[in-house]
Amino acid sequence: MKLIFALGNPEKRYEQTRHNIGFEIIDAYAREHNASFQQKDKFKAEVAEVVVHGEKILLVKPTTYYNEVGESLRPLMDFYKVTPENTLIIHDDLALPFGTVRSRIGGSDAGNNGIKSINQHGGEQSNRLRIGIASSQRAVMGDVNFVLARFSLDETTQLTKIIVPGAIELVQSFLAGSFAPHSVKLVTTPALDQD
């Protein structure tokens, strides 16, 4: 069994914000597999199940807030006996330019409070899929407002057509056992910065 755990905030007001790019990717993957999410209160999460290559895969969107996602991950890993090596965390990354996707195994939180929570709850060696969201608007808006803001129209188009499909390819490589650290710039033209 493998676990794909996306970071984001619950509630409709956070939909399509930069902090919720992990949810957008896992939602797109679930749609490809005709899977629907069910609320699981004991895990503080919405969970969908798919079968890939004969193996059960859990798709998870925590219903905690972003900074507390480890409280959802830990009971899932314990209940299903999923190791960090069989866990993929999908999250936004302010340190990477918009359109950059980077895979790695484990690592420090680098200031990301969601990853800090993951590491505190035993997910230090989990696989990570980091989706770059940084643009020039970050300096104008400040970090908190920036991550909680929606993408610009141009960014949304590139997200839908290029970034989400590219990220899903890396999800598939994780499920196939060929996930490896690397970085790729999926968007070669700068996104427009109007919000």
VEXFIKOL-550088 format. One record per residue (C-alpha): residue number from 1; residue in three letters; x, y, z. Coordinates in nm, 3 decimals, always signed. Last residue first. Layout:
N
SITE	NUM	ALA	X	Y	Z .
...
! end
This chain:
195
SITE	195	ASP	-0.365	+3.888	-0.945 .
SITE	194	GLN	-0.136	+4.036	-1.210 .
SITE	193	ASP	+0.202	+3.864	-1.220 .
SITE	192	LEU	+0.197	+3.717	-1.567 .
SITE	191	ALA	+0.376	+3.386	-1.567 .
SITE	190	PRO	+0.729	+3.378	-1.703 .
SITE	189	THR	+0.776	+3.155	-2.007 .
SITE	188	THR	+0.953	+2.822	-1.955 .
SITE	187	VAL	+0.685	+2.651	-1.748 .
SITE	186	LEU	+0.772	+2.292	-1.659 .
SITE	185	LYS	+1.105	+2.371	-1.494 .
SITE	184	VAL	+1.231	+2.032	-1.375 .
SITE	183	SER	+1.411	+1.923	-1.060 .
SITE	182	HIS	+1.535	+1.580	-0.960 .
SITE	181	PRO	+1.536	+1.334	-0.671 .
SITE	180	ALA	+1.410	+0.989	-0.774 .
SITE	179	PHE	+1.072	+0.815	-0.797 .
SITE	178	SER	+1.101	+0.494	-1.000 .
SITE	177	GLY	+0.885	+0.265	-0.785 .
SITE	176	ALA	+0.588	+0.264	-1.024 .
SITE	175	LEU	+0.374	+0.452	-0.772 .
SITE	174	PHE	+0.641	+0.720	-0.738 .
SITE	173	SER	+0.674	+0.742	-1.118 .
SITE	172	GLN	+0.296	+0.788	-1.140 .
SITE	171	VAL	+0.309	+1.075	-0.894 .
SITE	170	LEU	+0.586	+1.224	-1.108 .
SITE	169	GLU	+0.362	+1.206	-1.416 .
SITE	168	ILE	+0.087	+1.367	-1.208 .
SITE	167	ALA	+0.319	+1.664	-1.143 .
SITE	166	GLY	+0.362	+1.718	-1.515 .
SITE	165	PRO	-0.015	+1.699	-1.573 .
SITE	164	VAL	-0.070	+1.956	-1.293 .
SITE	163	ILE	+0.204	+2.189	-1.421 .
SITE	162	ILE	+0.122	+2.201	-1.792 .
SITE	161	LYS	-0.239	+2.263	-1.895 .
SITE	160	THR	-0.410	+2.335	-1.562 .
SITE	159	LEU	-0.124	+2.520	-1.395 .
SITE	158	GLN	-0.036	+2.708	-1.712 .
SITE	157	THR	-0.393	+2.836	-1.742 .
SITE	156	THR	-0.409	+2.919	-1.371 .
SITE	155	GLU	-0.079	+3.108	-1.394 .
SITE	154	ASP	-0.216	+3.323	-1.678 .
SITE	153	LEU	-0.535	+3.398	-1.485 .
SITE	152	SER	-0.336	+3.487	-1.173 .
SITE	151	PHE	-0.324	+3.230	-0.894 .
SITE	150	ARG	-0.544	+3.277	-0.590 .
SITE	149	ALA	-0.416	+3.433	-0.271 .
SITE	148	LEU	-0.346	+3.244	+0.054 .
SITE	147	VAL	+0.021	+3.186	-0.033 .
SITE	146	PHE	+0.071	+3.555	-0.120 .
SITE	145	ASN	-0.114	+3.699	+0.178 .
SITE	144	VAL	+0.107	+3.503	+0.417 .
SITE	143	ASP	+0.432	+3.564	+0.228 .
SITE	142	GLY	+0.411	+3.939	+0.174 .
SITE	141	MET	+0.202	+4.098	-0.102 .
SITE	140	VAL	+0.456	+4.298	-0.305 .
SITE	139	ALA	+0.753	+4.068	-0.249 .
SITE	138	ARG	+0.543	+3.758	-0.328 .
SITE	137	GLN	+0.399	+3.925	-0.639 .
SITE	136	SER	+0.734	+3.875	-0.815 .
SITE	135	SER	+0.655	+3.504	-0.841 .
SITE	134	ALA	+0.701	+3.198	-0.621 .
SITE	133	ILE	+0.469	+2.896	-0.657 .
SITE	132	GLY	+0.708	+2.604	-0.702 .
SITE	131	ILE	+0.558	+2.258	-0.654 .
SITE	130	ARG	+0.752	+2.027	-0.423 .
SITE	129	LEU	+0.688	+1.653	-0.452 .
SITE	128	ARG	+0.830	+1.493	-0.142 .
SITE	127	ASN	+0.899	+1.129	-0.053 .
SITE	126	SER	+0.876	+1.055	+0.318 .
SITE	125	GLN	+1.188	+1.027	+0.532 .
SITE	124	GLU	+1.091	+1.289	+0.789 .
SITE	123	GLY	+0.728	+1.172	+0.818 .
SITE	122	GLY	+0.736	+1.096	+1.188 .
SITE	121	HIS	+0.492	+1.347	+1.335 .
SITE	120	GLN	+0.738	+1.633	+1.380 .
SITE	119	ASN	+0.852	+1.594	+1.019 .
SITE	118	ILE	+0.498	+1.630	+0.883 .
SITE	117	SER	+0.435	+1.933	+1.110 .
SITE	116	LYS	+0.752	+2.102	+0.983 .
SITE	115	ILE	+0.643	+2.010	+0.631 .
SITE	114	GLY	+0.320	+2.205	+0.687 .
SITE	113	ASN	+0.511	+2.490	+0.848 .
SITE	112	ASN	+0.735	+2.540	+0.543 .
SITE	111	GLY	+1.042	+2.727	+0.669 .
SITE	110	ALA	+1.296	+2.500	+0.502 .
SITE	109	ASP	+1.107	+2.196	+0.646 .
SITE	108	SER	+1.420	+1.982	+0.647 .
SITE	107	GLY	+1.468	+1.686	+0.417 .
SITE	106	GLY	+1.305	+1.363	+0.317 .
SITE	105	ILE	+1.332	+1.221	-0.034 .
SITE	104	ARG	+1.325	+1.468	-0.319 .
SITE	103	SER	+1.120	+1.572	-0.619 .
SITE	102	ARG	+1.120	+1.924	-0.761 .
SITE	101	VAL	+0.864	+2.094	-0.981 .
SITE	100	THR	+0.934	+2.443	-1.111 .
SITE	99	GLY	+0.640	+2.624	-1.273 .
SITE	98	PHE	+0.633	+2.916	-1.033 .
SITE	97	PRO	+0.981	+2.975	-0.894 .
SITE	96	LEU	+1.092	+2.758	-0.600 .
SITE	95	ALA	+1.151	+2.880	-0.244 .
SITE	94	LEU	+0.779	+2.936	-0.185 .
SITE	93	ASP	+0.708	+2.564	-0.219 .
SITE	92	ASP	+0.363	+2.412	-0.259 .
SITE	91	HIS	+0.306	+2.058	-0.137 .
SITE	90	ILE	+0.266	+1.694	-0.239 .
SITE	89	ILE	+0.380	+1.437	+0.021 .
SITE	88	LEU	+0.442	+1.084	-0.106 .
SITE	87	THR	+0.440	+0.793	+0.140 .
SITE	86	ASN	+0.577	+0.445	+0.076 .
SITE	85	GLU	+0.923	+0.535	+0.212 .
SITE	84	PRO	+0.752	+0.699	+0.512 .
SITE	83	THR	+0.611	+0.354	+0.600 .
SITE	82	VAL	+0.242	+0.268	+0.572 .
SITE	81	LYS	+0.103	+0.056	+0.855 .
SITE	80	TYR	-0.257	+0.137	+0.756 .
SITE	79	PHE	-0.356	+0.254	+1.105 .
SITE	78	ASP	-0.016	+0.400	+1.198 .
SITE	77	MET	+0.043	+0.583	+0.868 .
SITE	76	LEU	-0.310	+0.724	+0.874 .
SITE	75	PRO	-0.283	+0.822	+1.241 .
SITE	74	ARG	+0.043	+1.012	+1.170 .
SITE	73	LEU	-0.069	+1.192	+0.852 .
SITE	72	SER	-0.369	+1.375	+0.999 .
SITE	71	GLU	-0.192	+1.534	+1.296 .
SITE	70	GLY	+0.104	+1.596	+1.063 .
SITE	69	VAL	-0.121	+1.833	+0.868 .
SITE	68	GLU	-0.116	+2.095	+1.146 .
SITE	67	ASN	+0.028	+2.400	+0.966 .
SITE	66	TYR	-0.199	+2.351	+0.664 .
SITE	65	TYR	-0.524	+2.345	+0.858 .
SITE	64	THR	-0.669	+2.011	+0.953 .
SITE	63	THR	-0.899	+1.856	+0.693 .
SITE	62	PRO	-0.616	+1.655	+0.540 .
SITE	61	LYS	-0.651	+1.562	+0.172 .
SITE	60	VAL	-0.553	+1.199	+0.117 .
SITE	59	LEU	-0.526	+0.961	-0.176 .
SITE	58	LEU	-0.473	+0.605	-0.054 .
SITE	57	ILE	-0.330	+0.360	-0.306 .
SITE	56	LYS	-0.411	-0.010	-0.308 .
SITE	55	GLU	-0.174	-0.214	-0.527 .
SITE	54	GLY	-0.266	-0.419	-0.835 .
SITE	53	HIS	-0.059	-0.195	-1.065 .
SITE	52	VAL	-0.272	+0.098	-0.941 .
SITE	51	VAL	-0.582	+0.052	-0.725 .
SITE	50	VAL	-0.759	+0.364	-0.607 .
SITE	49	GLU	-0.885	+0.477	-0.267 .
SITE	48	ALA	-1.010	+0.822	-0.167 .
SITE	47	VAL	-0.967	+0.988	+0.173 .
SITE	46	GLU	-1.084	+1.319	+0.318 .
SITE	45	ALA	-0.894	+1.386	+0.637 .
SITE	44	LYS	-0.887	+1.429	+1.013 .
SITE	43	PHE	-0.790	+1.060	+1.032 .
SITE	42	LYS	-1.065	+0.963	+1.277 .
SITE	41	ASP	-1.300	+1.200	+1.092 .
SITE	40	LYS	-1.279	+1.018	+0.759 .
SITE	39	GLN	-1.469	+1.226	+0.500 .
SITE	38	GLN	-1.495	+1.044	+0.169 .
SITE	37	PHE	-1.314	+1.144	-0.149 .
SITE	36	SER	-1.423	+1.018	-0.489 .
SITE	35	ALA	-1.223	+0.812	-0.737 .
SITE	34	ASN	-1.289	+0.809	-1.111 .
SITE	33	HIS	-0.921	+0.731	-1.172 .
SITE	32	GLU	-0.843	+1.042	-1.377 .
SITE	31	ARG	-1.065	+1.238	-1.137 .
SITE	30	ALA	-0.851	+1.122	-0.840 .
SITE	29	TYR	-0.536	+1.245	-1.015 .
SITE	28	ALA	-0.694	+1.585	-1.079 .
SITE	27	ASP	-0.803	+1.609	-0.714 .
SITE	26	ILE	-0.449	+1.512	-0.603 .
SITE	25	ILE	-0.298	+1.790	-0.813 .
SITE	24	GLU	-0.547	+2.057	-0.707 .
SITE	23	PHE	-0.510	+1.958	-0.341 .
SITE	22	GLY	-0.132	+2.001	-0.361 .
SITE	21	ILE	-0.184	+2.345	-0.517 .
SITE	20	ASN	-0.370	+2.449	-0.205 .
SITE	19	HIS	-0.119	+2.700	-0.066 .
SITE	18	ARG	-0.134	+2.891	-0.397 .
SITE	17	THR	-0.510	+2.939	-0.368 .
SITE	16	GLN	-0.748	+2.749	-0.595 .
SITE	15	GLU	-0.985	+2.664	-0.309 .
SITE	14	TYR	-0.906	+2.841	+0.018 .
SITE	13	ARG	-1.250	+3.003	+0.061 .
SITE	12	LYS	-1.414	+2.662	+0.011 .
SITE	11	GLU	-1.289	+2.526	+0.339 .
SITE	10	PRO	-0.990	+2.298	+0.406 .
SITE	9	ASN	-0.630	+2.415	+0.373 .
SITE	8	GLY	-0.365	+2.241	+0.167 .
SITE	7	LEU	-0.106	+1.966	+0.167 .
SITE	6	ALA	-0.150	+1.649	-0.037 .
SITE	5	PHE	-0.082	+1.300	+0.098 .
SITE	4	ILE	-0.031	+1.011	-0.141 .
SITE	3	LEU	-0.011	+0.687	+0.057 .
SITE	2	LYS	+0.109	+0.354	-0.076 .
SITE	1	MET	+0.000	+0.000	+0.000 .
! end
